[in-house]
């Protein structure tokens, strides 16, 4: 069973979710993925980087145990410390430059896999001769132990690797057939299961290390694993000061492709001004988490390039459909036409984002631009809809925001002004992140701003939050008639045409119901020192990064 805390974090904490990208776009000329940022010949991520790579993030992980990690911030170190059966696929852009495709999964520790005709059994053939740093064989028994452990703990990792099927779990049984063969039996067909395995939640841990340090207790996280590693990956954890810094060193005995850097110094810099200063002083090779203003100030510089990437992180105004005035669909629709989206994009995001209106973002496969394109600001239409809603008297709404979040504060001010014009008075209520979580995930809020996004890069996983009526993940208390059945088709059918048709209809139904306001698709701006080899990945993967 998944705890209430886990439920809250499956959708990623608003400030902890760092937007990933379908394609990393260089704001300055000359920076390409997996190529030096000065535009010279490709570094290609080969081994032998003797100069330490200095990397900074704005939000520290709460755990480095892949079975318990809930956010992309929790995943940053685990992707370097562990291997998975599969990894996000790779493709090339129009210029032949490698890039990551998070909508596909390629072999990693599994050399290959087959799926039974009924979609219920996956058979993985593993690499041979791999060992953990302890000398323990990395084999089918280790894979079984790792997947069983993640499910037994019942944390975020279980929800992710089970693709949000929780009762019963998607993974019904894992069998070590022989040292190099593993079968995974599912409780229901799920064509997107490989994508879940390609996340940190699918990491393979060293059973001997885990058992020597607390083992497995059903329903409880392993406290030792929260700050130590039992790794299988290309890096070892040389040192770790939670919330402050970590040092990763290359494992010379790793059997997979060696990492590009011998050592990576990771720091967590919580103050935007401090991170900006470190970038300007040349102290950082890669910096993630800068504010939009700070990122904008770096554009055009001689030493640093800014790479903007968009993925699934989107800013929403929740309008819980069971609470007044949002139980009136006309009022919800009026709000969506009264918001000056372009103003928010230009003045709050400094252009780092994209506009759309629908249940899944443009970056996600299955997005239908014909029905989910940007909603146009139309004050006259908004006023007409309020008139049709038949609402009498003043409407007052309390909008919960996260205290200290500059973007949310700016957006809230814009919403106050724009919604006042259609007769809705907005009282902004800044809350601590924990209090905000209690209000939103406890379904107590009347309205809230939130930056949302899924842990697995597929529409079926993400839509499972809001398209099933009456479940705890459904923070907007959304119940669009017919969408639950359509979601079942999206989740389980192996017929791509049927899945596409169902997904298109689901989006059309959602847009017609106007269940929440989608303000924008967020973009993260990463500052990269020129000459640094940097390859974008939706889940930060530092294996190919290399200092100039």
Secondary structure as UniProt FT lines:
FT   HELIX           4..9
FT   TURN            10..11
FT   TURN            14..16
FT   STRAND          25..26
FT   TURN            29..30
FT   TURN            33..34
FT   STRAND          35..36
FT   TURN            37..38
FT   TURN            44..45
FT   STRAND          53..57
FT   TURN            66..68
FT   HELIX           72..81
FT   STRAND          86..92
FT   TURN            94..95
FT   STRAND          98..107
FT   STRAND          110..115
FT   TURN            117..118
FT   STRAND          121..126
FT   TURN            133..134
FT   HELIX           140..153
FT   HELIX           156..161
FT   TURN            162..164
FT   TURN            167..168
FT   STRAND          171..178
FT   TURN            179..180
FT   STRAND          181..186
FT   TURN            191..192
FT   HELIX           193..197
FT   HELIX           200..202
FT   HELIX           207..212
FT   TURN            213..214
FT   TURN            218..219
FT   TURN            223..227
FT   STRAND          235..241
FT   TURN            242..244
FT   STRAND          245..250
FT   TURN            252..253
FT   STRAND          263..268
FT   HELIX           272..280
FT   TURN            281..282
FT   STRAND          286..288
FT   HELIX           292..298
FT   TURN            299..300
FT   STRAND          304..318
FT   TURN            321..322
FT   TURN            324..327
FT   HELIX           329..338
FT   HELIX           341..347
FT   TURN            350..351
FT   STRAND          353..354
FT   TURN            362..363
FT   TURN            365..366
FT   HELIX           369..372
FT   HELIX           379..389
FT   STRAND          395..402
FT   TURN            403..404
FT   HELIX           406..420
FT   TURN            421..423
FT   STRAND          424..431
FT   HELIX           433..441
FT   TURN            442..443
FT   STRAND          448..452
FT   HELIX           459..466
FT   TURN            469..470
FT   TURN            472..473
FT   TURN            475..476
FT   TURN            481..482
FT   HELIX           483..492
FT   HELIX           496..513
FT   STRAND          517..529
FT   TURN            530..531
FT   STRAND          533..534
FT   HELIX           542..544
//
